[in-house]
Amino acid sequence: MANKRDLKKDINYVLGDIIEAVYVWELTNSEKPTKDSEAIIDEAISTFDELIARVNNRAVEDKKAHFKAINNDLEAKGKGLIEKINNLK
C-alpha cells in the first residue's frame, strides 16, 4: 500500500465499479424487479462509508497494518458484492 490517498482511490474505484455493474444489470433486465439490486447498491454505499471512516481514523498506532486490514476487507466485501450481483435473478 503506497499511501492513504491510493487506498481511498481503490475503495472508490472498486465500489464504484460494483455499483455500475448493478446499473448495467438493471438496464439489461428491465422487466425484473430491482429490489434486490437496490439492496446491493445500498450495501456498497454503506461499505464505502465504513471503509472511508476507517481510513480517516487518526487514532491508529500501526498504520501499515491498519491500512492492510482495510485493503483486505475491501477485497473480501467486494468479492461478496460481486457474488450477489452474479446471483441476481
N, C-alpha and C positions, 0 to 999 in steps of 0.2 A: 504494500500500500504506500503510495507516494506521499499523499497528504490528505488533509481534511477536505479540501476543495474537490479532489478527484473522487473521493468516496461519495460526496454529495452528488456529483455528476453521475456516478454509477447508479446510485439509488434512483435518481430522476430518470435516467435512460431506461433502466430495467423495468421499473413500474410504469413508466410512460408507454413503453412498447407493449406491455401486457394490456393496458387499458385500450390501446389502439387495436390490438388483436381482438378484444371483445367487441369493439365497434365494428370491425370488419365482419365478425361472426354475425352480429345483429343485422348488418346490411345484407348479407348473403342468405340469411334465414329470417326474412322479414315476416313470414307467416307464423312464426313460432313466438310464444310469449317470451318477454325479456326479463321476467322477474329474477331468474337465476343469474342471467348475465349482469344485471344491475347489481346483484349482491356481490359478484366478483369485483366489479368496479369499486364498490364501496369498501370492500376488504383491501383492495390495492391502495386506495386513498388512505385508509386508516394505518396500513403498514408503512406507507410513505411518511405520514405524520410521526409515527412511533420511532422509525429509524432516524429521521432528521433530528428529533428531540434527543435521541441518544448520542448522535454525532455532536450536537451542540452542548452536551453536558461537559462543563469545565471541571467538575469535581472528581476527576478520574486520576488515579496515581500512575497506572501503567497504560499510557495512551496507545502504545503499539498493540498490546493485547486487546484493549478495548475496541479499537478500530477493526482488528482482525475478527473479533467476535461479531461485530456489526456486519462485516462483509459476509461472514458465514451465514448469519441469519437472513441477510438479503438473498443469498443464493438458495437457501432452503425454502424460504417463503415464496420466492419467485418460481421455483420448481413446483411448489404446491398450487400456486395460482394457475400455472400453465396446464397442470394436470386437470384442474377444474374446467378450464376453457376447452380442453380436448374432450372432456366428458359431457359437455353441453349437448342437449338433445332437442 
